[in-house]
């Protein structure tokens, strides 16, 4: 174990336990959700976002939220052998130096850079409008961070959509919010 992924802890019920209700949910049919501006809870289906045809100026994957090795791996696999759309910036910020080193060793950073992404040092950076990736007036971003409040990543007139790393990477290639199965 490289210390980069926590092993899941499995919990079991006591032998002979009884239940008031058993719910079975087929998650295979659940659709990914993205958050529209300006609240993280403003969730819409990816189908709705694709139908809305939302052009993106910037894709941001990483920071302390969703800058895990698994997020970088997911993004790298989606963009490998492809190019980021000409009008779109893609910024990847690993959560820690250790994750950056491991992602480099596994070839994920090369795949991202070859596709046209810029990889920064581990930092808050664009997530809070600190540097590298600050949004300009009326720009639109899709981000894997956890907040999309007015002015969070730069100009108050910019818009931030929140998604997982697969949707963000697919959107970088498409230049608009896209479902990974479209890429």
C-alpha positions in Angstrom: 0.0 0.0 0.0 1.5 3.3 -1.1 -0.6 5.3 1.4 -2.4 7.1 -1.4 -5.6 5.1 -1.2 -7.3 4.1 2.0 -8.5 0.5 2.0 -12.3 0.4 2.4 -13.5 -0.9 5.7 -16.4 -3.3 5.4 -19.0 -3.4 8.0 -21.2 -6.5 8.6 -24.4 -6.8 10.6 -24.6 -9.0 13.6 -25.5 -12.6 12.9 -29.3 -13.0 13.1 -30.0 -9.3 12.9 -33.5 -8.3 12.0 -34.5 -5.3 10.0 -37.7 -3.1 9.8 -37.1 -2.5 6.1 -34.7 -3.6 3.4 -34.1 -1.3 0.5 -32.3 -2.4 -2.7 -31.1 0.3 -5.0 -29.7 -0.5 -8.5 -27.0 2.2 -8.7 -26.1 1.0 -12.2 -29.0 3.1 -13.5 -28.1 6.2 -11.6 -27.0 9.1 -13.8 -24.1 11.4 -12.8 -25.1 14.8 -11.4 -23.3 18.1 -11.8 -23.9 21.3 -9.7 -24.9 24.4 -11.6 -24.0 27.8 -10.4 -24.1 29.1 -7.7 -24.6 26.5 -5.1 -23.2 23.0 -4.7 -26.7 21.6 -4.1 -28.0 23.0 -7.4 -27.8 19.5 -8.9 -28.8 18.7 -12.5 -28.4 15.4 -14.4 -25.5 15.2 -16.9 -28.2 14.6 -19.6 -29.6 18.0 -18.8 -26.2 19.7 -18.9 -25.4 18.1 -22.2 -28.7 19.2 -23.6 -28.0 22.8 -22.3 -24.9 22.8 -24.5 -22.7 24.6 -22.0 -19.4 25.8 -23.5 -16.5 25.8 -21.0 -13.5 28.1 -21.0 -11.7 26.2 -18.2 -11.6 22.7 -16.7 -10.1 22.4 -13.2 -9.3 19.0 -11.7 -7.8 18.7 -8.3 -6.9 20.7 -5.3 -7.6 19.2 -1.8 -11.0 18.1 -3.1 -10.8 15.5 -5.9 -7.1 15.8 -6.4 -6.6 12.2 -5.4 -4.5 9.8 -7.4 -7.8 8.0 -8.5 -9.1 11.4 -9.8 -6.0 12.0 -11.8 -6.0 8.5 -13.1 -9.6 8.8 -14.3 -8.9 12.1 -16.1 -5.7 10.8 -17.7 -7.4 7.7 -19.0 -10.2 9.8 -20.6 -7.8 12.3 -22.3 -5.1 9.9 -23.3 -4.5 10.2 -27.0 -6.8 13.1 -27.4 -6.4 16.9 -27.2 -8.1 19.5 -25.0 -10.4 21.7 -27.1 -8.7 24.8 -28.6 -10.8 27.3 -26.7 -10.5 25.4 -23.3 -7.9 25.5 -20.6 -7.3 22.4 -18.5 -5.6 22.7 -15.2 -4.8 19.7 -13.0 -3.7 20.2 -9.4 -2.8 17.1 -7.4 -3.7 17.2 -3.7 -0.3 16.4 -2.4 3.3 16.2 -3.5 3.2 12.4 -2.9 0.2 12.1 -5.3 2.0 14.2 -7.9 5.1 12.0 -7.7 3.0 8.8 -7.9 0.9 10.1 -10.8 4.1 11.0 -12.6 5.6 7.6 -12.0 2.4 5.9 -13.4 2.4 8.1 -16.6 -0.8 10.0 -15.8 0.9 13.4 -15.8 2.5 12.7 -19.2 -0.9 11.7 -20.6 -2.5 14.8 -19.2 0.3 17.1 -20.5 0.3 15.4 -23.9 -3.4 16.2 -24.2 -2.8 19.9 -23.4 -3.4 20.1 -19.7 -1.2 22.2 -17.4 -0.3 20.5 -14.2 0.5 22.7 -11.2 2.1 22.1 -7.9 -0.2 20.9 -5.0 -2.0 24.0 -3.8 -5.5 25.6 -3.4 -4.7 27.7 -6.5 -7.6 28.1 -8.9 -10.1 26.6 -6.5 -10.3 29.8 -4.5 -9.2 32.2 -7.2 -5.7 32.4 -5.8 -3.6 32.0 -8.9 -3.2 30.0 -12.1 -6.7 29.6 -13.5 -8.4 32.7 -12.2 -11.6 33.1 -14.2 -12.2 36.3 -16.2 -15.4 38.1 -16.8 -18.2 35.9 -18.0 -16.0 32.8 -18.3 -17.4 29.4 -17.6 -15.6 26.6 -15.7 -16.3 23.0 -14.8 -14.4 22.1 -11.7 -14.0 19.1 -9.4 -13.7 21.3 -6.3 -16.4 21.6 -3.7 -17.7 25.2 -4.0 -19.1 27.2 -6.9 -20.2 30.4 -5.2 -20.3 33.8 -7.0 -16.7 34.9 -7.5 -15.2 31.8 -6.0 -12.6 31.3 -8.8 -12.3 34.8 -10.0 -14.6 37.3 -11.7 -18.0 37.7 -10.1 -19.6 37.3 -13.5 -18.0 33.9 -14.1 -19.9 30.7 -13.7 -18.6 27.4 -12.1 -20.2 24.0 -12.6 -19.1 21.2 -10.3 -18.6 17.6 -11.4 -16.5 14.5 -10.9 -13.2 14.1 -12.7 -14.6 11.9 -15.5 -17.1 14.5 -16.6 -14.5 17.3 -16.2 -12.0 15.5 -18.4 -14.6 14.7 -21.0 -15.6 18.3 -21.0 -12.0 19.4 -21.6 -11.9 17.4 -24.8 -15.3 18.4 -26.0 -14.9 22.1 -25.0 -18.4 21.9 -23.4 -19.9 19.9 -20.6 -19.9 16.4 -21.8 -20.7 12.9 -20.6 -17.6 10.6 -20.6 -19.3 8.1 -22.8 -19.4 10.8 -25.5 -15.6 10.9 -25.7 
